[in-house]
């Protein structure tokens, strides 16, 4: 689960802020149903979550020729050739190979690998015919490691005509904090915001799913 703990520590009757204090975060419940934050867990490659587009022109108008960014925390239980984020089925998608390579429309980012049993923060940034892949991996012992690679698309226009729905799933594992932006985020913007919740009114934020509703069959868009 991703999230941020924030606040102010004060001392004594004056309420003065204290610098350099150590904070211990302790889980108070072992019941996963009572926790505040959740991920979307797919237990079968056949499982999917579907968001119907508002109309048959939405994907074509919004993404086919324009810059955008897709972000999510990904934690595969196992690796297989999977189209885990689909703008239009097999025609336009973000995938993972059996070797853990990230792909965009079947083209692999050779310098980027997703590991099993641990969360990686994935950003796919499309700008014209260039597509960047930026992955942030947090190791409890070694700290933060970043991986970056890019590919060139054969065409400026993505095949999104008559697309009817956006789909997540078709792999075994977890997805959390999915964000779609109608702009190409910079590396600085990615690294500034990847590890905490958004307000929802950030400029260019088109769709924002936290999956924290704990409703199992529904999730909500918090962009506004």
Protein Blocks (a to p, Z undefined) as FASTA:
>chain_A
ZZdddddddehjkopacehiacddddfbfbfklpmbdcdddfbfkbccddddfbfklmmm
mmmmmccddddddddfbdcdddfbcfbljlbccdddfkopaceehiacfkbccdehiacd
dddddehjbccdddddddfklopaddddddddfbfbdcfehiabdceejiacddehiacd
fbdcdfklmmmmmmcccfhlaghiabdcehlnonopaccdfbZZ
